[in-house]
Amino acid sequence: MQTICIQTDEDMMAALNKLAKYRSVTPEVIAQEALRQYVNHDEADLLLQLPQLSISADDVKLLLAVALFREDKISLGKGAEIAGFSEKTFADILIRKGIYPIRYEADHLKEDFLNA
């Protein structure tokens, strides 16, 4: 194991000491855990990084909602919520994209047809 030295202000040191006391460990252990989480988090972020795109966060939400709805992973209401639209507006967007927004199970359709 190698050693690194860091400088910190009094507020950070007080927070480290308080957390260390609460967890019954040393401040160094808290710092090591925080650093480990940060490094591991960054590695995960690097794996998920997308190339620089000129697309808004709202457009990404809509694309995600449409894709999840198309794959039957979410309902119309959840898709509308993710995309930030009303259900009617989200349904209209789906229709324009060639996706039928109403899901009707084949069994129910057959039953309704026979009962008509």
Jmol script that loads the backbone (N, CA, C; Angstrom):
load data "model"
ATOM      1  N   MET A   1       0.849  -1.167   0.000  1.00  0.00           N
ATOM      2  CA  MET A   1       0.000   0.000   0.000  1.00  0.00           C
ATOM      3  C   MET A   1       0.901   1.238   0.000  1.00  0.00           C
ATOM      4  N   GLN A   2       0.486   2.251  -0.750  1.00  0.00           N
ATOM      5  CA  GLN A   2       1.256   3.484  -0.806  1.00  0.00           C
ATOM      6  C   GLN A   2       0.553   4.571  -0.007  1.00  0.00           C
ATOM      7  N   THR A   3       1.291   5.609   0.320  1.00  0.00           N
ATOM      8  CA  THR A   3       0.766   6.698   1.140  1.00  0.00           C
ATOM      9  C   THR A   3       0.683   7.966   0.307  1.00  0.00           C
ATOM     10  N   ILE A   4      -0.427   8.707   0.483  1.00  0.00           N
ATOM     11  CA  ILE A   4      -0.542  10.042  -0.090  1.00  0.00           C
ATOM     12  C   ILE A   4      -0.889  10.998   1.039  1.00  0.00           C
ATOM     13  N   CYS A   5      -0.490  12.229   0.884  1.00  0.00           N
ATOM     14  CA  CYS A   5      -0.806  13.257   1.880  1.00  0.00           C
ATOM     15  C   CYS A   5      -1.715  14.285   1.223  1.00  0.00           C
ATOM     16  N   ILE A   6      -2.742  14.688   1.941  1.00  0.00           N
ATOM     17  CA  ILE A   6      -3.634  15.735   1.435  1.00  0.00           C
ATOM     18  C   ILE A   6      -3.783  16.808   2.494  1.00  0.00           C
ATOM     19  N   GLN A   7      -4.006  18.018   2.035  1.00  0.00           N
ATOM     20  CA  GLN A   7      -4.277  19.107   2.948  1.00  0.00           C
ATOM     21  C   GLN A   7      -5.765  19.402   2.891  1.00  0.00           C
ATOM     22  N   THR A   8      -6.330  19.730   4.033  1.00  0.00           N
ATOM     23  CA  THR A   8      -7.755  20.028   4.089  1.00  0.00           C
ATOM     24  C   THR A   8      -7.985  21.178   5.062  1.00  0.00           C
ATOM     25  N   ASP A   9      -9.089  21.846   4.889  1.00  0.00           N
ATOM     26  CA  ASP A   9      -9.386  22.950   5.797  1.00  0.00           C
ATOM     27  C   ASP A   9      -9.977  22.407   7.106  1.00  0.00           C
ATOM     28  N   GLU A  10     -10.160  23.280   8.064  1.00  0.00           N
ATOM     29  CA  GLU A  10     -10.640  22.869   9.383  1.00  0.00           C
ATOM     30  C   GLU A  10     -12.053  22.281   9.335  1.00  0.00           C
ATOM     31  N   ASP A  11     -12.914  22.840   8.501  1.00  0.00           N
ATOM     32  CA  ASP A  11     -14.289  22.330   8.405  1.00  0.00           C
ATOM     33  C   ASP A  11     -14.315  20.892   7.887  1.00  0.00           C
ATOM     34  N   MET A  12     -13.506  20.616   6.868  1.00  0.00           N
ATOM     35  CA  MET A  12     -13.452  19.257   6.316  1.00  0.00           C
ATOM     36  C   MET A  12     -12.886  18.294   7.351  1.00  0.00           C
ATOM     37  N   MET A  13     -11.856  18.728   8.062  1.00  0.00           N
ATOM     38  CA  MET A  13     -11.255  17.859   9.076  1.00  0.00           C
ATOM     39  C   MET A  13     -12.248  17.588  10.196  1.00  0.00           C
ATOM     40  N   ALA A  14     -13.007  18.601  10.584  1.00  0.00           N
ATOM     41  CA  ALA A  14     -14.017  18.415  11.634  1.00  0.00           C
ATOM     42  C   ALA A  14     -15.076  17.423  11.171  1.00  0.00           C
ATOM     43  N   ALA A  15     -15.488  17.524   9.904  1.00  0.00           N
ATOM     44  CA  ALA A  15     -16.482  16.591   9.371  1.00  0.00           C
ATOM     45  C   ALA A  15     -15.924  15.172   9.326  1.00  0.00           C
ATOM     46  N   LEU A  16     -14.679  15.026   8.910  1.00  0.00           N
ATOM     47  CA  LEU A  16     -14.042  13.696   8.902  1.00  0.00           C
ATOM     48  C   LEU A  16     -13.969  13.112  10.311  1.00  0.00           C
ATOM     49  N   ASN A  17     -13.563  13.938  11.268  1.00  0.00           N
ATOM     50  CA  ASN A  17     -13.462  13.477  12.654  1.00  0.00           C
ATOM     51  C   ASN A  17     -14.821  13.079  13.213  1.00  0.00           C
ATOM     52  N   LYS A  18     -15.834  13.872  12.927  1.00  0.00           N
ATOM     53  CA  LYS A  18     -17.178  13.576  13.430  1.00  0.00           C
ATOM     54  C   LYS A  18     -17.696  12.258  12.856  1.00  0.00           C
ATOM     55  N   LEU A  19     -17.531  12.073  11.551  1.00  0.00           N
ATOM     56  CA  LEU A  19     -17.986  10.838  10.921  1.00  0.00           C
ATOM     57  C   LEU A  19     -17.173   9.642  11.412  1.00  0.00           C
ATOM     58  N   ALA A  20     -15.879   9.844  11.571  1.00  0.00           N
ATOM     59  CA  ALA A  20     -15.021   8.758  12.061  1.00  0.00           C
ATOM     60  C   ALA A  20     -15.428   8.342  13.468  1.00  0.00           C
ATOM     61  N   LYS A  21     -15.703   9.318  14.316  1.00  0.00           N
ATOM     62  CA  LYS A  21     -16.119   9.010  15.680  1.00  0.00           C
ATOM     63  C   LYS A  21     -17.445   8.254  15.672  1.00  0.00           C
ATOM     64  N   TYR A  22     -18.387   8.699  14.846  1.00  0.00           N
ATOM     65  CA  TYR A  22     -19.692   8.054  14.749  1.00  0.00           C
ATOM     66  C   TYR A  22     -19.555   6.606  14.297  1.00  0.00           C
ATOM     67  N   ARG A  23     -18.641   6.354  13.365  1.00  0.00           N
ATOM     68  CA  ARG A  23     -18.471   5.000  12.821  1.00  0.00           C
ATOM     69  C   ARG A  23     -17.412   4.184  13.565  1.00  0.00           C
ATOM     70  N   SER A  24     -16.786   4.774  14.556  1.00  0.00           N
ATOM     71  CA  SER A  24     -15.736   4.114  15.357  1.00  0.00           C
ATOM     72  C   SER A  24     -14.560   3.660  14.494  1.00  0.00           C
ATOM     73  N   VAL A  25     -14.131   4.554  13.616  1.00  0.00           N
ATOM     74  CA  VAL A  25     -12.947   4.311  12.790  1.00  0.00           C
ATOM     75  C   VAL A  25     -12.111   5.581  12.809  1.00  0.00           C
ATOM     76  N   THR A  26     -10.984   5.546  12.144  1.00  0.00           N
ATOM     77  CA  THR A  26     -10.128   6.733  12.079  1.00  0.00           C
ATOM     78  C   THR A  26     -10.557   7.629  10.917  1.00  0.00           C
ATOM     79  N   PRO A  27     -10.195   8.901  10.968  1.00  0.00           N
ATOM     80  CA  PRO A  27     -10.491   9.797   9.841  1.00  0.00           C
ATOM     81  C   PRO A  27      -9.840   9.314   8.537  1.00  0.00           C
ATOM     82  N   GLU A  28      -8.686   8.652   8.667  1.00  0.00           N
ATOM     83  CA  GLU A  28      -8.015   8.118   7.477  1.00  0.00           C
ATOM     84  C   GLU A  28      -8.873   7.065   6.772  1.00  0.00           C
ATOM     85  N   VAL A  29      -9.557   6.242   7.555  1.00  0.00           N
ATOM     86  CA  VAL A  29     -10.441   5.220   6.972  1.00  0.00           C
ATOM     87  C   VAL A  29     -11.578   5.891   6.209  1.00  0.00           C
ATOM     88  N   ILE A  30     -12.155   6.931   6.787  1.00  0.00           N
ATOM     89  CA  ILE A  30     -13.230   7.666   6.116  1.00  0.00           C
ATOM     90  C   ILE A  30     -12.716   8.253   4.802  1.00  0.00           C
ATOM     91  N   ALA A  31     -11.529   8.861   4.839  1.00  0.00           N
ATOM     92  CA  ALA A  31     -10.949   9.454   3.634  1.00  0.00           C
ATOM     93  C   ALA A  31     -10.670   8.381   2.580  1.00  0.00           C
ATOM     94  N   GLN A  32     -10.158   7.228   3.009  1.00  0.00           N
ATOM     95  CA  GLN A  32      -9.885   6.136   2.068  1.00  0.00           C
ATOM     96  C   GLN A  32     -11.183   5.647   1.409  1.00  0.00           C
ATOM     97  N   GLU A  33     -12.235   5.480   2.209  1.00  0.00           N
ATOM     98  CA  GLU A  33     -13.520   5.025   1.668  1.00  0.00           C
ATOM     99  C   GLU A  33     -14.092   6.039   0.680  1.00  0.00           C
ATOM    100  N   ALA A  34     -13.988   7.311   1.040  1.00  0.00           N
ATOM    101  CA  ALA A  34     -14.506   8.360   0.153  1.00  0.00           C
ATOM    102  C   ALA A  34     -13.735   8.375  -1.161  1.00  0.00           C
ATOM    103  N   LEU A  35     -12.434   8.254  -1.086  1.00  0.00           N
ATOM    104  CA  LEU A  35     -11.613   8.237  -2.285  1.00  0.00           C
ATOM    105  C   LEU A  35     -11.916   7.004  -3.135  1.00  0.00           C
ATOM    106  N   ARG A  36     -12.064   5.861  -2.470  1.00  0.00           N
ATOM    107  CA  ARG A  36     -12.377   4.624  -3.187  1.00  0.00           C
ATOM    108  C   ARG A  36     -13.719   4.750  -3.919  1.00  0.00           C
ATOM    109  N   GLN A  37     -14.727   5.303  -3.245  1.00  0.00           N
ATOM    110  CA  GLN A  37     -16.034   5.480  -3.880  1.00  0.00           C
ATOM    111  C   GLN A  37     -15.933   6.439  -5.058  1.00  0.00           C
ATOM    112  N   TYR A  38     -15.183   7.507  -4.898  1.00  0.00           N
ATOM    113  CA  TYR A  38     -15.037   8.488  -5.962  1.00  0.00           C
ATOM    114  C   TYR A  38     -14.359   7.863  -7.174  1.00  0.00           C
ATOM    115  N   VAL A  39     -13.275   7.138  -6.950  1.00  0.00           N
ATOM    116  CA  VAL A  39     -12.544   6.515  -8.052  1.00  0.00           C
ATOM    117  C   VAL A  39     -13.421   5.472  -8.736  1.00  0.00           C
ATOM    118  N   ASN A  40     -14.091   4.623  -7.974  1.00  0.00           N
ATOM    119  CA  ASN A  40     -14.963   3.612  -8.576  1.00  0.00           C
ATOM    120  C   ASN A  40     -16.108   4.250  -9.332  1.00  0.00           C
ATOM    121  N   HIS A  41     -16.653   5.331  -8.794  1.00  0.00           N
ATOM    122  CA  HIS A  41     -17.740   6.033  -9.460  1.00  0.00           C
ATOM    123  C   HIS A  41     -17.259   6.598 -10.792  1.00  0.00           C
ATOM    124  N   ASP A  42     -16.074   7.175 -10.808  1.00  0.00           N
ATOM    125  CA  ASP A  42     -15.540   7.735 -12.044  1.00  0.00           C
ATOM    126  C   ASP A  42     -15.327   6.655 -13.097  1.00  0.00           C
ATOM    127  N   GLU A  43     -14.855   5.476 -12.679  1.00  0.00           N
ATOM    128  CA  GLU A  43     -14.659   4.395 -13.634  1.00  0.00           C
ATOM    129  C   GLU A  43     -15.984   4.012 -14.282  1.00  0.00           C
ATOM    130  N   ALA A  44     -17.041   3.939 -13.503  1.00  0.00           N
ATOM    131  CA  ALA A  44     -18.358   3.611 -14.044  1.00  0.00           C
ATOM    132  C   ALA A  44     -18.818   4.704 -14.998  1.00  0.00           C
ATOM    133  N   ASP A  45     -18.592   5.957 -14.627  1.00  0.00           N
ATOM    134  CA  ASP A  45     -18.991   7.062 -15.494  1.00  0.00           C
ATOM    135  C   ASP A  45     -18.249   7.010 -16.825  1.00  0.00           C
ATOM    136  N   LEU A  46     -16.983   6.656 -16.785  1.00  0.00           N
ATOM    137  CA  LEU A  46     -16.213   6.587 -18.021  1.00  0.00           C
ATOM    138  C   LEU A  46     -16.779   5.537 -18.962  1.00  0.00           C
ATOM    139  N   LEU A  47     -17.252   4.436 -18.408  1.00  0.00           N
ATOM    140  CA  LEU A  47     -17.819   3.384 -19.231  1.00  0.00           C
ATOM    141  C   LEU A  47     -19.129   3.818 -19.884  1.00  0.00           C
ATOM    142  N   LEU A  48     -19.849   4.728 -19.227  1.00  0.00           N
ATOM    143  CA  LEU A  48     -21.151   5.149 -19.717  1.00  0.00           C
ATOM    144  C   LEU A  48     -21.124   6.472 -20.474  1.00  0.00           C
ATOM    145  N   GLN A  49     -19.956   7.076 -20.602  1.00  0.00           N
ATOM    146  CA  GLN A  49     -19.890   8.375 -21.258  1.00  0.00           C
ATOM    147  C   GLN A  49     -20.274   8.262 -22.725  1.00  0.00           C
ATOM    148  N   LEU A  50     -21.049   9.224 -23.160  1.00  0.00           N
ATOM    149  CA  LEU A  50     -21.433   9.309 -24.557  1.00  0.00           C
ATOM    150  C   LEU A  50     -20.567  10.348 -25.239  1.00  0.00           C
ATOM    151  N   PRO A  51     -20.408  10.229 -26.549  1.00  0.00           N
ATOM    152  CA  PRO A  51     -19.685  11.296 -27.233  1.00  0.00           C
ATOM    153  C   PRO A  51     -20.445  12.604 -27.081  1.00  0.00           C
ATOM    154  N   GLN A  52     -19.753  13.700 -27.246  1.00  0.00           N
ATOM    155  CA  GLN A  52     -20.390  15.006 -27.122  1.00  0.00           C
ATOM    156  C   GLN A  52     -21.463  15.141 -28.192  1.00  0.00           C
ATOM    157  N   LEU A  53     -22.711  15.278 -27.764  1.00  0.00           N
ATOM    158  CA  LEU A  53     -23.830  15.414 -28.678  1.00  0.00           C
ATOM    159  C   LEU A  53     -24.487  16.761 -28.462  1.00  0.00           C
ATOM    160  N   SER A  54     -25.009  17.310 -29.540  1.00  0.00           N
ATOM    161  CA  SER A  54     -25.735  18.571 -29.379  1.00  0.00           C
ATOM    162  C   SER A  54     -27.218  18.246 -29.291  1.00  0.00           C
ATOM    163  N   ILE A  55     -27.597  17.683 -28.147  1.00  0.00           N
ATOM    164  CA  ILE A  55     -28.975  17.292 -27.911  1.00  0.00           C
ATOM    165  C   ILE A  55     -29.337  17.714 -26.486  1.00  0.00           C
ATOM    166  N   SER A  56     -30.522  18.245 -26.336  1.00  0.00           N
ATOM    167  CA  SER A  56     -30.919  18.750 -25.023  1.00  0.00           C
ATOM    168  C   SER A  56     -31.304  17.608 -24.086  1.00  0.00           C
ATOM    169  N   ALA A  57     -31.297  17.911 -22.810  1.00  0.00           N
ATOM    170  CA  ALA A  57     -31.718  16.931 -21.809  1.00  0.00           C
ATOM    171  C   ALA A  57     -33.179  16.543 -22.035  1.00  0.00           C
ATOM    172  N   ASP A  58     -34.021  17.499 -22.444  1.00  0.00           N
ATOM    173  CA  ASP A  58     -35.425  17.191 -22.719  1.00  0.00           C
ATOM    174  C   ASP A  58     -35.570  16.208 -23.872  1.00  0.00           C
ATOM    175  N   ASP A  59     -34.740  16.376 -24.906  1.00  0.00           N
ATOM    176  CA  ASP A  59     -34.788  15.445 -26.038  1.00  0.00           C
ATOM    177  C   ASP A  59     -34.329  14.050 -25.625  1.00  0.00           C
ATOM    178  N   VAL A  60     -33.326  13.988 -24.762  1.00  0.00           N
ATOM    179  CA  VAL A  60     -32.847  12.687 -24.266  1.00  0.00           C
ATOM    180  C   VAL A  60     -33.959  12.004 -23.475  1.00  0.00           C
ATOM    181  N   LYS A  61     -34.668  12.759 -22.627  1.00  0.00           N
ATOM    182  CA  LYS A  61     -35.777  12.186 -21.860  1.00  0.00           C
ATOM    183  C   LYS A  61     -36.853  11.641 -22.782  1.00  0.00           C
ATOM    184  N   LEU A  62     -37.177  12.397 -23.831  1.00  0.00           N
ATOM    185  CA  LEU A  62     -38.200  11.941 -24.774  1.00  0.00           C
ATOM    186  C   LEU A  62     -37.744  10.682 -25.499  1.00  0.00           C
ATOM    187  N   LEU A  63     -36.516  10.677 -25.983  1.00  0.00           N
ATOM    188  CA  LEU A  63     -35.999   9.493 -26.680  1.00  0.00           C
ATOM    189  C   LEU A  63     -36.010   8.265 -25.776  1.00  0.00           C
ATOM    190  N   LEU A  64     -35.624   8.456 -24.524  1.00  0.00           N
ATOM    191  CA  LEU A  64     -35.630   7.350 -23.571  1.00  0.00           C
ATOM    192  C   LEU A  64     -37.050   6.843 -23.336  1.00  0.00           C
ATOM    193  N   ALA A  65     -37.983   7.770 -23.132  1.00  0.00           N
ATOM    194  CA  ALA A  65     -39.369   7.384 -22.875  1.00  0.00           C
ATOM    195  C   ALA A  65     -39.956   6.630 -24.068  1.00  0.00           C
ATOM    196  N   VAL A  66     -39.694   7.112 -25.260  1.00  0.00           N
ATOM    197  CA  VAL A  66     -40.214   6.451 -26.466  1.00  0.00           C
ATOM    198  C   VAL A  66     -39.615   5.049 -26.592  1.00  0.00           C
ATOM    199  N   ALA A  67     -38.313   4.941 -26.409  1.00  0.00           N
ATOM    200  CA  ALA A  67     -37.655   3.630 -26.538  1.00  0.00           C
ATOM    201  C   ALA A  67     -38.164   2.649 -25.492  1.00  0.00           C
ATOM    202  N   LEU A  68     -38.300   3.097 -24.247  1.00  0.00           N
ATOM    203  CA  LEU A  68     -38.790   2.206 -23.192  1.00  0.00           C
ATOM    204  C   LEU A  68     -40.236   1.799 -23.442  1.00  0.00           C
ATOM    205  N   PHE A  69     -41.058   2.730 -23.931  1.00  0.00           N
ATOM    206  CA  PHE A  69     -42.450   2.404 -24.227  1.00  0.00           C
ATOM    207  C   PHE A  69     -42.519   1.398 -25.373  1.00  0.00           C
ATOM    208  N   ARG A  70     -41.741   1.626 -26.418  1.00  0.00           N
ATOM    209  CA  ARG A  70     -41.729   0.734 -27.578  1.00  0.00           C
ATOM    210  C   ARG A  70     -41.354  -0.694 -27.174  1.00  0.00           C
ATOM    211  N   GLU A  71     -40.472  -0.813 -26.198  1.00  0.00           N
ATOM    212  CA  GLU A  71     -40.017  -2.129 -25.736  1.00  0.00           C
ATOM    213  C   GLU A  71     -40.905  -2.714 -24.638  1.00  0.00           C
ATOM    214  N   ASP A  72     -42.056  -2.098 -24.380  1.00  0.00           N
ATOM    215  CA  ASP A  72     -42.992  -2.558 -23.342  1.00  0.00           C
ATOM    216  C   ASP A  72     -42.384  -2.570 -21.945  1.00  0.00           C
ATOM    217  N   LYS A  73     -41.465  -1.661 -21.685  1.00  0.00           N
ATOM    218  CA  LYS A  73     -40.835  -1.581 -20.369  1.00  0.00           C
ATOM    219  C   LYS A  73     -41.585  -0.631 -19.445  1.00  0.00           C
ATOM    220  N   ILE A  74     -42.345   0.305 -20.023  1.00  0.00           N
ATOM    221  CA  ILE A  74     -43.073   1.292 -19.229  1.00  0.00           C
ATOM    222  C   ILE A  74     -44.455   1.516 -19.833  1.00  0.00           C
ATOM    223  N   SER A  75     -45.331   2.074 -19.015  1.00  0.00           N
ATOM    224  CA  SER A  75     -46.687   2.401 -19.461  1.00  0.00           C
ATOM    225  C   SER A  75     -46.696   3.752 -20.167  1.00  0.00           C
ATOM    226  N   LEU A  76     -47.828   4.066 -20.770  1.00  0.00           N
ATOM    227  CA  LEU A  76     -48.010   5.365 -21.410  1.00  0.00           C
ATOM    228  C   LEU A  76     -47.840   6.479 -20.370  1.00  0.00           C
ATOM    229  N   GLY A  77     -48.446   6.304 -19.208  1.00  0.00           N
ATOM    230  CA  GLY A  77     -48.352   7.317 -18.157  1.00  0.00           C
ATOM    231  C   GLY A  77     -46.928   7.535 -17.682  1.00  0.00           C
ATOM    232  N   LYS A  78     -46.170   6.445 -17.488  1.00  0.00           N
ATOM    233  CA  LYS A  78     -44.777   6.561 -17.042  1.00  0.00           C
ATOM    234  C   LYS A  78     -43.935   7.201 -18.144  1.00  0.00           C
ATOM    235  N   GLY A  79     -44.219   6.853 -19.390  1.00  0.00           N
ATOM    236  CA  GLY A  79     -43.503   7.469 -20.509  1.00  0.00           C
ATOM    237  C   GLY A  79     -43.742   8.962 -20.565  1.00  0.00           C
ATOM    238  N   ALA A  80     -45.004   9.353 -20.382  1.00  0.00           N
ATOM    239  CA  ALA A  80     -45.343  10.780 -20.372  1.00  0.00           C
ATOM    240  C   ALA A  80     -44.614  11.489 -19.230  1.00  0.00           C
ATOM    241  N   GLU A  81     -44.560  10.834 -18.069  1.00  0.00           N
ATOM    242  CA  GLU A  81     -43.882  11.420 -16.910  1.00  0.00           C
ATOM    243  C   GLU A  81     -42.396  11.613 -17.183  1.00  0.00           C
ATOM    244  N   ILE A  82     -41.747  10.589 -17.732  1.00  0.00           N
ATOM    245  CA  ILE A  82     -40.316  10.670 -18.038  1.00  0.00           C
ATOM    246  C   ILE A  82     -40.048  11.768 -19.058  1.00  0.00           C
ATOM    247  N   ALA A  83     -40.893  11.817 -20.101  1.00  0.00           N
ATOM    248  CA  ALA A  83     -40.696  12.782 -21.181  1.00  0.00           C
ATOM    249  C   ALA A  83     -41.090  14.201 -20.780  1.00  0.00           C
ATOM    250  N   GLY A  84     -41.894  14.325 -19.732  1.00  0.00           N
ATOM    251  CA  GLY A  84     -42.311  15.650 -19.282  1.00  0.00           C
ATOM    252  C   GLY A  84     -43.499  16.201 -20.046  1.00  0.00           C
ATOM    253  N   PHE A  85     -44.355  15.312 -20.538  1.00  0.00           N
ATOM    254  CA  PHE A  85     -45.545  15.712 -21.283  1.00  0.00           C
ATOM    255  C   PHE A  85     -46.787  15.129 -20.634  1.00  0.00           C
ATOM    256  N   SER A  86     -47.942  15.628 -21.055  1.00  0.00           N
ATOM    257  CA  SER A  86     -49.195  14.989 -20.655  1.00  0.00           C
ATOM    258  C   SER A  86     -49.294  13.665 -21.405  1.00  0.00           C
ATOM    259  N   GLU A  87     -50.177  12.795 -20.922  1.00  0.00           N
ATOM    260  CA  GLU A  87     -50.351  11.511 -21.609  1.00  0.00           C
ATOM    261  C   GLU A  87     -50.834  11.715 -23.044  1.00  0.00           C
ATOM    262  N   LYS A  88     -51.742  12.672 -23.250  1.00  0.00           N
ATOM    263  CA  LYS A  88     -52.253  12.932 -24.593  1.00  0.00           C
ATOM    264  C   LYS A  88     -51.134  13.391 -25.524  1.00  0.00           C
ATOM    265  N   THR A  89     -50.309  14.319 -25.066  1.00  0.00           N
ATOM    266  CA  THR A  89     -49.211  14.813 -25.902  1.00  0.00           C
ATOM    267  C   THR A  89     -48.216  13.702 -26.189  1.00  0.00           C
ATOM    268  N   PHE A  90     -47.891  12.910 -25.174  1.00  0.00           N
ATOM    269  CA  PHE A  90     -46.963  11.803 -25.383  1.00  0.00           C
ATOM    270  C   PHE A  90     -47.558  10.794 -26.365  1.00  0.00           C
ATOM    271  N   ALA A  91     -48.850  10.514 -26.245  1.00  0.00           N
ATOM    272  CA  ALA A  91     -49.518   9.602 -27.193  1.00  0.00           C
ATOM    273  C   ALA A  91     -49.451  10.166 -28.605  1.00  0.00           C
ATOM    274  N   ASP A  92     -49.665  11.463 -28.767  1.00  0.00           N
ATOM    275  CA  ASP A  92     -49.572  12.090 -30.095  1.00  0.00           C
ATOM    276  C   ASP A  92     -48.162  11.955 -30.668  1.00  0.00           C
ATOM    277  N   ILE A  93     -47.163  12.128 -29.820  1.00  0.00           N
ATOM    278  CA  ILE A  93     -45.770  11.977 -30.265  1.00  0.00           C
ATOM    279  C   ILE A  93     -45.521  10.545 -30.715  1.00  0.00           C
ATOM    280  N   LEU A  94     -46.021   9.571 -29.940  1.00  0.00           N
ATOM    281  CA  LEU A  94     -45.853   8.161 -30.313  1.00  0.00           C
ATOM    282  C   LEU A  94     -46.502   7.876 -31.663  1.00  0.00           C
ATOM    283  N   ILE A  95     -47.702   8.396 -31.860  1.00  0.00           N
ATOM    284  CA  ILE A  95     -48.410   8.165 -33.129  1.00  0.00           C
ATOM    285  C   ILE A  95     -47.602   8.738 -34.285  1.00  0.00           C
ATOM    286  N   ARG A  96     -47.064   9.948 -34.122  1.00  0.00           N
ATOM    287  CA  ARG A  96     -46.245  10.553 -35.187  1.00  0.00           C
ATOM    288  C   ARG A  96     -45.007   9.717 -35.483  1.00  0.00           C
ATOM    289  N   LYS A  97     -44.553   8.951 -34.498  1.00  0.00           N
ATOM    290  CA  LYS A  97     -43.388   8.087 -34.691  1.00  0.00           C
ATOM    291  C   LYS A  97     -43.778   6.681 -35.144  1.00  0.00           C
ATOM    292  N   GLY A  98     -45.075   6.482 -35.402  1.00  0.00           N
ATOM    293  CA  GLY A  98     -45.540   5.189 -35.876  1.00  0.00           C
ATOM    294  C   GLY A  98     -45.702   4.144 -34.791  1.00  0.00           C
ATOM    295  N   ILE A  99     -45.854   4.586 -33.554  1.00  0.00           N
ATOM    296  CA  ILE A  99     -46.021   3.677 -32.415  1.00  0.00           C
ATOM    297  C   ILE A  99     -47.429   3.860 -31.881  1.00  0.00           C
ATOM    298  N   TYR A 100     -48.193   2.789 -31.849  1.00  0.00           N
ATOM    299  CA  TYR A 100     -49.564   2.873 -31.369  1.00  0.00           C
ATOM    300  C   TYR A 100     -49.548   2.952 -29.842  1.00  0.00           C
ATOM    301  N   PRO A 101     -50.138   3.994 -29.268  1.00  0.00           N
ATOM    302  CA  PRO A 101     -50.002   4.208 -27.819  1.00  0.00           C
ATOM    303  C   PRO A 101     -50.914   3.356 -26.943  1.00  0.00           C
ATOM    304  N   ILE A 102     -51.934   2.751 -27.517  1.00  0.00           N
ATOM    305  CA  ILE A 102     -52.866   1.951 -26.722  1.00  0.00           C
ATOM    306  C   ILE A 102     -52.457   0.490 -26.812  1.00  0.00           C
ATOM    307  N   ARG A 103     -52.239  -0.104 -25.660  1.00  0.00           N
ATOM    308  CA  ARG A 103     -51.875  -1.530 -25.613  1.00  0.00           C
ATOM    309  C   ARG A 103     -53.123  -2.324 -25.291  1.00  0.00           C
ATOM    310  N   TYR A 104     -53.403  -3.312 -26.095  1.00  0.00           N
ATOM    311  CA  TYR A 104     -54.583  -4.130 -25.884  1.00  0.00           C
ATOM    312  C   TYR A 104     -54.171  -5.577 -26.028  1.00  0.00           C
ATOM    313  N   GLU A 105     -54.290  -6.333 -24.965  1.00  0.00           N
ATOM    314  CA  GLU A 105     -53.902  -7.734 -24.977  1.00  0.00           C
ATOM    315  C   GLU A 105     -54.769  -8.515 -25.962  1.00  0.00           C
ATOM    316  N   ALA A 106     -54.174  -9.463 -26.655  1.00  0.00           N
ATOM    317  CA  ALA A 106     -54.896 -10.258 -27.653  1.00  0.00           C
ATOM    318  C   ALA A 106     -56.068 -11.004 -27.027  1.00  0.00           C
ATOM    319  N   ASP A 107     -55.898 -11.525 -25.818  1.00  0.00           N
ATOM    320  CA  ASP A 107     -56.975 -12.245 -25.140  1.00  0.00           C
ATOM    321  C   ASP A 107     -58.174 -11.335 -24.900  1.00  0.00           C
ATOM    322  N   HIS A 108     -57.901 -10.116 -24.483  1.00  0.00           N
ATOM    323  CA  HIS A 108     -58.985  -9.159 -24.225  1.00  0.00           C
ATOM    324  C   HIS A 108     -59.685  -8.771 -25.515  1.00  0.00           C
ATOM    325  N   LEU A 109     -58.913  -8.615 -26.575  1.00  0.00           N
ATOM    326  CA  LEU A 109     -59.491  -8.253 -27.866  1.00  0.00           C
ATOM    327  C   LEU A 109     -60.426  -9.358 -28.352  1.00  0.00           C
ATOM    328  N   LYS A 110     -59.981 -10.603 -28.249  1.00  0.00           N
ATOM    329  CA  LYS A 110     -60.797 -11.735 -28.677  1.00  0.00           C
ATOM    330  C   LYS A 110     -62.078 -11.809 -27.847  1.00  0.00           C
ATOM    331  N   GLU A 111     -61.930 -11.656 -26.538  1.00  0.00           N
ATOM    332  CA  GLU A 111     -63.086 -11.698 -25.629  1.00  0.00           C
ATOM    333  C   GLU A 111     -64.101 -10.587 -25.973  1.00  0.00           C
ATOM    334  N   ASP A 112     -63.583  -9.375 -26.166  1.00  0.00           N
ATOM    335  CA  ASP A 112     -64.465  -8.255 -26.512  1.00  0.00           C
ATOM    336  C   ASP A 112     -65.136  -8.477 -27.852  1.00  0.00           C
ATOM    337  N   PHE A 113     -64.415  -9.036 -28.811  1.00  0.00           N
ATOM    338  CA  PHE A 113     -64.968  -9.303 -30.135  1.00  0.00           C
ATOM    339  C   PHE A 113     -66.100 -10.334 -30.039  1.00  0.00           C
ATOM    340  N   LEU A 114     -65.874 -11.377 -29.233  1.00  0.00           N
ATOM    341  CA  LEU A 114     -66.891 -12.417 -29.071  1.00  0.00           C
ATOM    342  C   LEU A 114     -68.133 -11.899 -28.324  1.00  0.00           C
ATOM    343  N   ASN A 115     -67.922 -10.934 -27.435  1.00  0.00           N
ATOM    344  CA  ASN A 115     -69.028 -10.377 -26.666  1.00  0.00           C
ATOM    345  C   ASN A 115     -69.773  -9.265 -27.398  1.00  0.00           C
ATOM    346  N   ALA A 116     -69.255  -8.834 -28.513  1.00  0.00           N
ATOM    347  CA  ALA A 116     -69.889  -7.717 -29.229  1.00  0.00           C
ATOM    348  C   ALA A 116     -71.132  -8.146 -29.974  1.00  0.00           C
TER     349      ALA A 116
END
end "model"
wireframe off; spacefill off
backbone 0.3
color backbone group
